[in-house]
Amino acid sequence: MKTLRQWMRAGGFSRQQAEFLKAEVEAAGTTVALVVKTAAYSAVSGDVVLANATGGAFAVTLPVPAAGVKVSVKKTDASANAVTVSPHASETIDGASSVVISTQYESDDFLSDGTNWWRV
C-alpha cells in the first residue's frame, strides 16, 4: 500500500485529498494501480490513471479486451488539453473508436466484455 506521502506526490494532491484517496482504496480491499501520467500510456487491467495533460494532449490506450477487465481514467488538470482514451486495436468503446476527456476532474470507468469496451 502507498504511504500518504506517496499519494500526495503521485497526484500533486493536498493532504486532505490524499487521505481521502488512500482511505477509499484501503476500504475497498482491492488492489488498484494508481498511476499518474503526463504523456501517452498503455494501461493494464486494474489501473486507475490520473491523467495530467498540462504539458499537452495525450492518449491512454486500453489493454487487450478480456472479460471483466476494468480501467479508470481521470483528468486532473484544468488545461484545455484533452486526454483521449482509445481501445487496443479495432474494438470499440460504447460503439465509438475513442472517448475524449476534456474537463478537469472528469472521469470514466471502462469495462471489457472480452470483445469490446463499455463506459460504466
N, C-alpha and C positions, 0 to 999 in steps of 0.2 A: 504494500500500500504506500502511496505517496505521502510524504510529510506535508504539513501545512505550508512550509516554506517552498517546497517543490510545486505545490498547487499555485501559489502566488506567482512564482517565477514563470511557470508554464504558460499562463494566460495573461499576465500583467494584471491579475485580479487584485482587488483590495483584500484586506484581511477578512472582512465580513463575507465577501463573495467566495473566497477560497474556503472558508469554514463551512459555508453552505454546501458547496460542491463536494467537498470531502465527506461531509456527513451524509449527503444523498447517496453517494457511491457506496459508502460503507453500509448504510442501511439496506440498500438493495441486495447486499450479499452476493453480488455478481462481480465478475472480473470484467472490467472495461479498460480499454487502452485509450487514455486521454492523450491526444496528440495535438500540438499546436503547429500549424503550418502557415507559411507565408509565400509559398510557391507550389507549383504542381506537385501532386501527391497521389500515389496509388494506395487506396485504402485496403484494409484487411478486415475480415469478419470481426465484429465487436468494437471497431473503432468509434470513438467519439471525437470528431475532428473539429477543433476550434480554429476557424479559418480567419486569418488576419490579412486582408487584401490592401492594406495601406500602401504597400510598395508597388501594387499593380494587380490587375485582374489575373486570376489563375483558375485551373481546373482541378477538381478532385475526381479521380476515376474509381468507380466501384469495382469490387473484386468480381471474379468469375461467379455467375449466379449459382447458388446451391440452396436448396430448400431450407428456410429458417435463418439464413444469413442476414444480419442486420448491421447497418452502418448509420450513424447520425452525423450531420454536418451543421455547424452553426457559424454564422458570420459575426465576428466580434468587433469589427471596426466600423467607424462612421463614414468612411470614404465612399466615393461614388463608384469605386471599382467592384465588379461583381465576382462572385465565386460560382463557377459552372460545375455542376455535378453531372458526370457522364457515365453511362454503363461501360463495361469492359470491352465489349465488341458491338455486335449488331442488335443486342437485346434492347428493350425499351424501358422507360420509367413512366408508368401510367400511360403507355402508348406513345410517349414522346421520346425524342432522341437525347434530350438532356433537360436539366432543371437549372434555372438561374436563381441564385440567392443574392439579392442586391441591397437589402436593408440591414442595418445594424441590429443584432440580436435575433434576426430571422433564422429559423432552423427547420430542418426536415429530417425525418427518420425514414430510411429506405430499407425495405424488407424484400427478400427474394423468394419466389415460389419455385425456384430451381430452373426457371426458363427466363423470366423477366424480373423487373424490379417494380415495387409499388411504394408510393408515399403513404405512410401510415401515421 
